[in-house]
Amino acid sequence: MDDARRVLLARALRGFADGSAAILLPVHLSALGFEAVAVGAITAATLLGSALLTLGLGLIAHRMPRRRGLLVASLLMACTGTAFALLEGFWPLLLVALFGTLNPAGGDAGPFLPFEHTVLAETANGGARTAMFARYSFLGTMAAAVGALATGAVDWLAPLFGREAVVQGMFLLYGALGVANLLLYRRLSRAAEAPAGGARPAPLGPSRRRVYGLAALFSLDAFGGGFVVQSLLALWLFERFGLDVATAGAVFFTTQLCGALSLFAAVPIARRIGLVNTMVFTHLPSNLFLIAAAFAPEAWSAVGLLVLRSLLSQMDVPARSAFVMAIVEPAERPAAASLTSVPRGLAASVSPLIAGWMLTLSAFGWPLVVAGALKLAYDLALLRAFARVRPPEEGG
């Protein structure tokens, strides 16, 4: 098995873990007696902690062996799942959320990102790089969809073992998948490391201004996305329409399946209209669907609008990753991946707390409206700032 396949398989295993954890987190915390604000606080801590870890690793990744960084992240993932299964107090869980790897956003984020993106970017060039990131995102999204669907085991097995025991078992499975990632990354070859003489004295060089500009814009997008992370979107569906866990899991399976299948459409679209245009013009209508879902009077119409949103909302993911990797020098890639991801995590760590507070005031989908409006602003700002920046494969 080559290094790219190891990264893709590890991403799939982690996607399954994140997809199930996104649904299980509010279920577990609610069963422990926490209110929506506390759920929002712990959710925010997971995003904040993930961002800080990614920043720390990204800033030293140009000097750190990639295999070692991935092993550290995998070990931390194993410890995170075990701790969430065994701890019950708010403050211990908040600390684990802050220093662990739990990702309730269910997407491509966390301390694995700067190392995995760098390894993948160096295995392909040009349009093939967009296709590689499409496969990476597809496997993660599909696995997350299966993980969300698997949370139906909570309802199916609760009569036999007890609801909380099943939830604890699934968090232990999250930790076990961290061990599986560790075993995969132990066998990375020397080719996964930076080439001799390829390291830089500083994380970023001539591409610094571009990276900082993208980081600021991606932060706006992430701040909006933090209002509708899957854990809080699930909580909204529970409170607004009374959905049970199995139904919510099926809903998120469907939306993630649609999002995963749409990822490959980004490759020919980007080839025709460019990476930036693909990021913007697929994202705009998806945000309008998100806003409309907040006004849906029935569960079926809300779910339908969320499905329509999911058909478009993920196409920017492989285009974004390929664009960042293409417009920086190879030695800058770990830092660029980290610095365009970390502000996203920091921004997204604030909004779940606000969204949780909103849900305590009303079951109306105000978090969806705010998220859609902020994301629309991001799309227009990105188009204005980077429409003329063309990567080499586009003749830039």
Backbone hydrogen bonds, N-H to C=O, Kabsch-Sander energy under -0.5 kcal/mol:
donor,donor_aa,acceptor,acceptor_aa,energy
6,R,2,D,-1.9
7,V,3,D,-2.3
8,L,4,A,-2.4
9,L,5,R,-2.5
10,A,6,R,-2.5
11,R,7,V,-2.4
12,A,8,L,-1.8
13,L,9,L,-2.3
14,R,10,A,-2.3
15,G,11,R,-2.2
16,F,12,A,-2.1
17,A,13,L,-1.8
18,D,14,R,-2.7
19,G,15,G,-2.8
20,S,16,F,-2.0
21,A,17,A,-2.2
22,A,18,D,-2.1
23,I,19,G,-0.8
23,I,20,S,-0.5
24,L,20,S,-2.6
25,L,21,A,-2.5
27,V,23,I,-1.0
28,H,24,L,-3.4
29,L,25,L,-2.6
30,S,26,P,-2.3
31,A,27,V,-2.0
32,L,28,H,-1.3
33,G,30,S,-1.5
34,F,29,L,-2.3
39,V,35,E,-2.3
40,G,36,A,-2.7
41,A,37,V,-2.2
42,I,38,A,-2.4
43,T,39,V,-2.5
44,A,40,G,-2.5
45,A,41,A,-2.1
46,T,42,I,-1.9
47,L,43,T,-1.6
48,L,44,A,-2.6
49,G,45,A,-2.8
50,S,46,T,-2.0
51,A,47,L,-2.0
52,L,48,L,-2.4
53,L,49,G,-2.3
54,T,50,S,-2.3
55,L,51,A,-2.5
56,G,52,L,-2.6
57,L,53,L,-2.6
58,G,54,T,-2.7
59,L,55,L,-2.3
60,I,56,G,-0.8
60,I,57,L,-0.5
61,A,57,L,-0.8
63,R,60,I,-1.8
64,M,60,I,-1.3
69,G,65,P,-2.0
70,L,66,R,-2.1
71,L,67,R,-2.0
72,V,68,R,-2.3
73,A,69,G,-2.0
74,S,70,L,-2.1
75,L,71,L,-2.3
76,L,72,V,-2.1
77,M,73,A,-1.8
78,A,74,S,-1.9
79,C,75,L,-1.9
80,T,76,L,-2.1
81,G,77,M,-2.0
82,T,78,A,-1.6
83,A,79,C,-2.2
84,F,80,T,-2.3
85,A,81,G,-1.4
86,L,82,T,-1.3
87,L,83,A,-2.7
93,L,89,G,-2.0
94,L,90,F,-2.5
95,L,91,W,-2.2
96,V,92,P,-2.2
97,A,93,L,-2.6
98,L,94,L,-2.0
99,F,95,L,-2.4
100,G,96,V,-1.5
106,G,103,N,-1.7
109,A,107,G,-1.3
113,L,110,G,-1.5
116,E,112,F,-2.5
117,H,113,L,-2.8
118,T,114,P,-1.2
119,V,115,F,-2.2
120,L,116,E,-2.5
121,A,117,H,-2.6
122,E,118,T,-1.4
123,T,120,L,-1.6
124,A,120,L,-0.5
124,A,121,A,-0.6
128,A,125,N,-1.4
129,R,126,G,-1.3
130,T,126,G,-0.9
131,A,127,G,-1.8
132,M,128,A,-2.0
133,F,129,R,-2.4
134,A,130,T,-1.9
135,R,131,A,-2.1
136,Y,132,M,-2.3
137,S,133,F,-2.6
138,F,134,A,-2.7
139,L,135,R,-2.7
140,G,136,Y,-1.8
141,T,137,S,-2.8
142,M,138,F,-3.1
143,A,139,L,-2.4
144,A,140,G,-2.0
145,A,141,T,-2.1
146,V,142,M,-2.2
147,G,143,A,-2.5
148,A,144,A,-2.4
149,L,145,A,-2.3
150,A,146,V,-2.3
151,T,147,G,-0.6
151,T,148,A,-0.9
152,G,149,L,-1.9
153,A,150,A,-2.1
154,V,151,T,-2.0
155,D,152,G,-0.6
156,W,152,G,-2.1
157,L,153,A,-2.8
158,A,154,V,-0.9
160,L,157,L,-1.2
161,F,157,L,-2.5
162,G,157,L,-0.5
162,G,158,A,-2.1
166,V,162,G,-1.8
167,V,163,R,-2.0
168,Q,164,E,-2.6
169,G,165,A,-2.1
170,M,166,V,-1.9
171,F,167,V,-1.8
172,L,168,Q,-2.1
173,L,169,G,-1.7
174,Y,170,M,-1.7
175,G,171,F,-1.8
176,A,172,L,-2.2
177,L,173,L,-2.2
178,G,174,Y,-1.2
179,V,175,G,-1.5
180,A,176,A,-1.9
181,N,177,L,-2.0
182,L,178,G,-2.0
183,L,179,V,-2.2
184,L,180,A,-1.9
185,Y,181,N,-2.5
186,R,182,L,-1.5
187,R,184,L,-1.2
188,L,185,Y,-1.4
192,A,189,S,-1.3
193,E,190,R,-1.5
198,G,195,P,-2.5
208,R,205,G,-1.6
211,V,207,S,-2.5
212,Y,208,R,-2.5
213,G,209,R,-2.1
214,L,210,R,-2.6
215,A,211,V,-2.6
216,A,212,Y,-2.1
217,L,213,G,-2.0
218,F,214,L,-3.2
219,S,215,A,-1.6
220,L,216,A,-1.4
221,D,217,L,-1.8
222,A,218,F,-2.6
223,F,219,S,-2.7
224,G,220,L,-1.9
225,G,221,D,-2.4
226,G,222,A,-2.2
227,F,224,G,-1.3
228,V,225,G,-1.7
229,V,226,G,-0.8
230,Q,104,P,-0.6
231,S,104,P,-0.8
232,L,229,V,-0.7
233,L,229,V,-2.6
234,A,230,Q,-2.8
235,L,231,S,-1.7
236,W,232,L,-2.4
237,L,233,L,-2.1
238,F,234,A,-2.4
239,E,235,L,-2.5
240,R,236,W,-3.1
241,F,237,L,-1.6
242,G,238,F,-1.1
243,L,237,L,-1.4
248,A,244,D,-2.5
249,G,245,V,-2.6
250,A,246,A,-2.0
251,V,247,T,-2.4
252,F,248,A,-2.5
253,F,249,G,-2.0
254,T,250,A,-2.3
255,T,251,V,-2.6
256,Q,252,F,-2.3
257,L,253,F,-2.3
258,C,254,T,-2.5
259,G,255,T,-2.4
260,A,256,Q,-2.6
261,L,257,L,-2.5
262,S,258,C,-1.8
263,L,259,G,-0.7
263,L,260,A,-0.8
264,F,260,A,-0.5
264,F,261,L,-0.7
265,A,262,S,-0.8
266,A,262,S,-0.7
266,A,263,L,-1.1
267,V,264,F,-0.9
269,I,265,A,-1.7
270,A,266,A,-2.6
271,R,267,V,-1.9
272,R,268,P,-1.5
273,I,269,I,-3.1
274,G,270,A,-1.8
278,T,274,G,-1.8
279,M,275,L,-2.3
280,V,276,V,-2.1
281,F,277,N,-2.7
282,T,278,T,-1.1
284,L,280,V,-2.0
286,S,282,T,-0.7
287,N,283,H,-1.6
288,L,284,L,-1.2
289,F,285,P,-1.9
290,L,286,S,-1.6
291,I,287,N,-2.0
292,A,288,L,-2.2
293,A,289,F,-1.8
294,A,290,L,-0.9
294,A,291,I,-0.8
295,F,291,I,-0.5
295,F,292,A,-1.3
296,A,293,A,-1.3
302,A,298,E,-2.0
303,V,299,A,-2.8
304,G,300,W,-2.2
305,L,301,S,-2.1
306,L,302,A,-2.1
307,V,303,V,-2.3
308,L,304,G,-2.3
309,R,305,L,-2.4
310,S,306,L,-2.1
311,L,307,V,-1.3
312,L,309,R,-1.6
313,S,309,R,-2.5
314,Q,310,S,-0.6
315,M,312,L,-1.0
317,V,314,Q,-1.7
319,A,315,M,-0.8
320,R,316,D,-2.7
321,S,317,V,-2.2
322,A,318,P,-2.6
323,F,319,A,-2.4
324,V,320,R,-2.4
325,M,321,S,-2.2
326,A,322,A,-1.8
327,I,323,F,-1.8
332,E,329,E,-1.6
333,R,329,E,-0.5
333,R,330,P,-1.3
336,A,332,E,-2.7
337,A,333,R,-2.8
338,S,334,P,-2.1
339,L,335,A,-3.4
340,T,336,A,-1.7
341,S,337,A,-0.5
341,S,338,S,-0.8
342,V,338,S,-3.6
345,G,341,S,-2.0
346,L,342,V,-2.7
347,A,343,P,-2.8
348,A,344,R,-2.6
349,S,345,G,-1.2
350,V,346,L,-0.5
350,V,347,A,-1.1
351,S,347,A,-1.1
353,L,350,V,-0.7
354,I,350,V,-1.2
355,A,351,S,-2.9
356,G,352,P,-2.8
357,W,353,L,-1.9
358,M,354,I,-2.4
359,L,355,A,-2.1
360,T,356,G,-1.0
360,T,357,W,-0.6
361,L,357,W,-0.9
361,L,358,M,-0.8
362,S,358,M,-1.8
365,G,294,A,-0.8
366,W,364,F,-1.9
368,L,365,G,-0.7
369,V,365,G,-1.6
370,V,366,W,-2.5
371,A,367,P,-2.2
372,G,368,L,-2.4
373,A,369,V,-2.2
374,L,370,V,-2.3
375,K,371,A,-2.2
376,L,372,G,-2.0
377,A,373,A,-1.8
378,Y,374,L,-1.9
379,D,375,K,-2.3
380,L,376,L,-1.9
381,A,377,A,-2.1
382,L,378,Y,-2.8
383,L,379,D,-2.1
384,R,380,L,-1.9
385,A,381,A,-2.2
386,F,382,L,-2.5
387,A,383,L,-1.2
389,V,386,F,-1.2
390,R,388,R,-0.8
394,E,391,P,-2.0
395,G,392,P,-1.9
396,G,391,P,-2.0
